[in-house]
Amino acid sequence: MSNIKLDPAVVARRIEEDDAADIFVLDVRNEDDYEEWRIDESTNVPIYDELLEYDYSTLEDHLDELPKDAEIAVVCVAGVTSARAAEFLREHGFDAQSIDGGMNGWGRVHRQYDLEDADGAEGVVQIVRPGTGCVSYLVHDGEAAVVVDPSQYVDQYLNAAAERDLEIVGVADTHAHADHVSGARRLAGELDVPYYLHGDDAGDLENVSELADGETIPVGGRELDAIHTPGHTPGSVSFRFGDALLSGDTLFLRSVGRPDLEDGAEEAVRTAASQLFDSLERLTDLEDDVVVLPGHFSDESVRPLATELGDLREETTNELLSYVADGDEEAFVETIVESLADEPANYNEIKQINWGKEQPGGDVEALELGPNNCAAN
């Protein structure tokens, strides 16, 4: 069987850029898997089990629904059944390729955006994982750089720094993550630079430079200022870098961080939600022209993910933030308690790794695949 593979990073770029109309993503996984986690604008024909048995009858029934004038990128779980489907489609005259690694490969894609054109965000590179909704950052001044919230794929940050002739002098996490395995300790260890994390989220970790509210991380001639913003976790911080606010999982563009992943008991959630409300009040007291750079996104298509705080206050897409603007803590807490979604997949095991209580095993990449579900609603 010939297997023409399509780089998932190329798919991500083409979906985002102007030639998106020239690519058609066909997902052949089962419907439940597709509904849980999928590539935006993809089309599902649930024939995964049939393809395992080399049964192409249902796919053949759908041929009239597929475009002849676009490249078809077929995706499955790991790239095996999608390769079978792509070959069948090519035999029937379609320009079809299989996405290399399937959704597993999609989850590893990272996209870089320099924010030089965003007023107030000079010296910030945003690194987005479109398949998982995770966002990390490379902040820099002169030849020095600090990485914030890196994924476990540390080469992405080493390469981003090398491309810009930067030396990474520190690595930081805004909090102990529950949705993805942090690469911060590994990256800091490989480079022999400090790893920064608030003490309340440090767990059993060793060799941590513990941050407290108001402390700074040097970045060339500038500083990354730590603002303690508990609620999502006890040790959550946001970082201010000039007029850029790296808000971690405290403030997103359309929601806020969920406060139930440390303790899901209702009283604990209410307490953490009240802390989160106070943290958001503190952040929303900042100037209107501060650029909010979140640690996650859901279905926002704008790139880079950046909105001035003043605009974010005025928009109606962030219901929970509107309660903060109105000073309505009761409505904020009740809305969070009533609208929490499913927890991130494997979040307890991921947190144990990020706290240093467990060592990552051979399935560490698979642990974080799927929707991040870190938003409160």
Residue pairs with C-beta under 8 A, 6 or more apart in sequence:
1 83
1 84
1 87
2 87
3 83
3 86
3 87
3 98
4 86
4 90
4 97
4 98
5 79
5 83
5 97
5 98
5 99
5 100
6 73
6 97
6 98
6 99
6 100
7 100
8 99
8 100
8 101
8 105
8 106
8 108
8 109
8 131
9 109
9 110
9 111
11 23
11 25
11 39
11 73
11 99
11 106
12 106
12 109
12 111
12 130
12 131
13 111
14 20
14 22
14 23
15 23
15 25
15 39
15 40
15 41
15 130
16 111
16 130
16 301
16 303
20 41
21 70
22 70
22 71
23 70
23 71
23 72
23 73
24 43
24 66
24 67
24 70
24 71
24 72
24 73
25 39
25 41
25 42
25 43
25 72
25 73
25 75
25 99
26 42
26 43
26 45
26 66
26 72
26 73
26 74
26 75
26 85
26 96
27 34
27 38
27 39
27 42
27 43
27 44
27 45
27 74
27 75
27 76
28 44
28 45
28 46
28 47
28 48
28 51
28 59
28 74
28 75
28 76
28 81
28 82
28 85
29 44
29 46
29 48
29 75
29 76
29 77
29 103
30 46
30 48
30 49
31 44
31 46
33 48
33 77
34 42
34 44
34 46
36 370
36 371
37 103
37 369
37 370
37 371
38 44
39 75
39 103
39 106
39 131
40 130
40 299
40 301
42 75
45 58
45 59
45 62
47 55
47 58
47 59
47 85
48 76
48 77
48 81
50 56
50 57
50 58
50 59
51 59
51 76
51 81
51 84
51 85
52 81
54 84
56 84
56 85
56 88
59 85
59 88
59 89
60 88
60 92
63 89
63 92
63 94
66 72
66 89
66 94
68 93
68 94
70 95
71 95
71 96
71 97
72 86
72 89
72 94
72 95
72 96
72 97
73 96
73 97
73 98
73 99
74 82
74 83
74 85
74 86
74 89
74 96
74 97
74 98
74 99
75 82
75 98
75 99
75 102
75 103
75 106
76 82
76 85
76 98
76 102
76 103
77 102
77 103
77 104
78 101
78 102
78 103
78 104
79 98
79 99
79 100
79 101
79 102
79 104
79 105
80 102
82 98
82 99
82 102
83 98
85 96
85 98
86 96
86 97
86 98
87 96
89 96
90 96
99 105
99 106
101 108
103 131
103 369
104 365
104 366
104 369
106 130
106 131
107 129
107 131
107 132
107 365
107 368
107 369
107 370
108 129
108 131
108 153
108 365
109 129
109 130
109 131
110 127
110 128
110 129
110 151
110 153
110 156
111 127
111 128
111 129
111 130
111 303
112 125
112 126
112 127
112 128
112 160
113 125
113 126
113 127
113 128
113 303
113 304
114 124
114 125
115 121
115 122
115 124
115 125
115 126
115 244
115 291
115 293
115 304
115 306
116 122
118 124
118 244
118 291
118 304
118 306
119 243
119 289
119 291
120 242
120 243
120 244
120 289
120 290
120 291
120 308
121 242
121 243
121 244
121 291
121 293
121 306
122 242
123 139
123 140
123 141
123 219
123 222
123 241
123 242
124 137
124 138
124 139
124 140
124 241
124 244
124 246
124 293
125 137
125 138
125 139
125 140
125 160
125 164
126 135
126 136
126 137
126 293
126 304
126 305
126 306
127 135
127 136
127 137
127 138
127 156
127 157
127 160
128 134
128 135
128 297
128 303
128 304
128 305
129 135
129 151
131 369
132 179
132 180
132 368
132 369
132 370
132 371
132 372
133 296
133 297
133 298
133 371
133 372
133 374
134 149
134 151
134 179
134 180
134 295
134 296
134 372
135 149
135 293
135 294
135 295
135 296
135 297
135 305
136 147
136 148
136 149
136 150
136 151
136 157
136 295
137 147
137 148
137 149
137 246
137 293
138 145
138 146
138 147
138 148
138 157
138 160
138 161
138 164
138 166
139 145
139 146
139 148
139 219
139 224
139 239
139 241
139 244
139 246
140 146
140 161
140 164
140 166
140 219
140 220
141 219
141 220
141 221
141 222
142 220
142 221
143 165
143 166
143 167
143 220
144 166
144 167
144 169
144 218
144 219
144 220
145 161
145 164
145 166
145 167
145 168
145 169
145 219
146 168
146 169
146 170
146 171
146 172
146 217
146 219
146 224
147 157
147 161
147 168
147 170
147 171
147 172
147 184
147 187
148 171
148 172
148 173
148 174
148 224
148 239
148 246
149 172
149 173
149 174
149 177
149 182
149 184
149 246
149 248
149 295
150 156
150 157
150 171
150 182
150 183
150 184
150 187
151 180
151 181
151 182
151 183
152 180
152 181
152 182
152 183
152 186
152 360
152 364
152 365
152 368
153 183
154 183
154 186
154 187
154 190
157 168
157 183
157 187
158 168
158 187
161 167
161 168
168 187
168 191
168 193
169 193
169 218
169 219
170 188
170 193
170 194
170 195
170 196
170 217
170 218
170 219
171 184
171 185
171 187
171 188
171 191
171 193
171 194
171 195
171 196
172 184
172 195
172 196
172 197
172 211
172 217
172 224
172 239
173 182
173 184
173 195
173 196
173 197
173 201
173 354
174 236
174 237
174 238
174 239
174 246
174 247
174 248
174 249
174 250
174 295
175 197
175 198
175 201
175 232
175 233
175 235
175 236
175 237
175 248
175 249
176 182
176 197
176 201
176 202
176 203
176 233
176 235
176 351
176 354
176 355
177 249
177 350
177 351
177 354
178 261
178 343
178 344
178 347
178 350
178 351
178 354
178 374
179 296
179 344
179 347
179 350
179 368
179 372
179 373
179 374
180 350
180 368
180 372
181 350
181 353
181 354
181 360
181 364
181 367
181 368
182 354
184 195
184 197
185 195
185 205
185 207
185 356
188 194
188 195
188 207
189 195
189 207
194 209
194 217
195 207
195 208
195 209
196 208
196 209
196 210
196 211
196 217
196 226
197 205
197 208
197 209
197 210
197 211
197 235
198 210
198 211
198 212
198 226
198 228
198 235
198 236
198 237
199 208
199 210
199 211
199 212
199 235
200 230
200 233
200 234
200 235
201 233
201 234
201 235
201 236
201 355
202 208
202 210
202 235
202 355
203 354
203 355
203 356
203 357
204 355
204 356
204 357
205 355
205 356
206 356
211 217
211 226
211 237
212 226
212 228
213 226
213 227
213 228
213 237
214 225
214 226
214 227
215 226
216 223
216 224
216 225
216 226
217 223
217 224
217 226
217 239
218 224
219 241
222 241
222 242
223 241
224 239
224 240
224 241
224 246
225 239
225 240
225 241
226 237
226 238
226 239
227 237
227 238
227 239
227 240
227 282
227 283
228 235
228 236
228 237
228 279
229 236
229 237
229 238
229 247
229 248
229 250
229 276
229 279
229 280
229 282
229 283
230 236
230 272
230 275
230 276
230 279
231 250
231 256
231 257
231 259
231 272
231 273
231 275
231 276
231 277
231 278
231 279
231 280
232 248
232 249
232 250
232 256
232 257
232 258
232 259
232 261
232 272
232 276
232 374
233 249
233 261
233 262
234 262
236 248
236 249
236 250
236 257
236 279
237 248
238 245
238 246
238 247
238 248
238 250
238 251
238 283
239 245
239 246
239 248
240 246
240 286
240 290
243 287
243 289
243 290
243 291
244 290
244 291
244 293
245 251
245 283
245 286
245 290
245 291
245 292
245 293
245 309
246 293
246 295
247 283
247 292
247 293
247 294
247 295
248 257
248 294
248 295
249 257
249 294
249 295
249 296
249 374
250 256
250 257
250 276
250 279
250 280
250 283
251 257
251 280
251 283
251 292
251 294
251 321
252 294
252 295
252 296
252 297
252 298
252 318
252 375
253 292
253 294
253 297
253 300
253 305
253 307
253 312
253 317
253 318
254 297
254 298
254 300
254 317
254 318
254 375
255 298
255 318
255 319
255 320
255 375
255 376
255 377
256 276
256 280
256 318
256 320
256 321
256 375
256 376
257 276
257 374
257 375
257 376
258 336
258 340
258 341
258 373
258 374
258 375
258 376
259 269
259 272
259 273
259 275
259 276
259 336
259 376
260 268
260 269
260 272
260 340
260 343
261 343
261 344
261 347
261 351
261 374
262 268
262 272
263 269
263 272
264 343
266 337
269 336
269 337
269 340
270 333
270 337
273 332
273 333
273 336
273 337
274 329
274 333
276 336
277 323
277 324
277 329
277 332
277 333
280 320
280 321
280 324
281 324
281 327
283 309
284 309
284 313
284 321
284 324
284 325
286 309
287 309
287 310
288 308
288 309
288 310
288 313
289 308
289 309
289 310
290 308
290 309
291 306
291 307
291 308
291 309
292 306
292 307
292 308
292 309
292 312
293 304
293 305
293 306
294 305
295 374
296 372
296 374
296 375
297 305
298 375
307 315
312 318
312 321
313 321
313 325
316 322
319 335
319 377
320 332
320 335
320 336
320 376
320 377
323 329
323 331
323 332
323 335
324 332
335 377
336 376
336 377
339 376
339 377
340 376
340 377
341 373
341 375
341 377
342 373
343 373
344 350
344 370
344 371
344 372
344 373
344 374
345 367
345 368
345 369
345 370
345 371
345 373
346 367
346 368
349 358
349 367
350 367
350 368
352 358
353 359
353 360
353 364
353 367
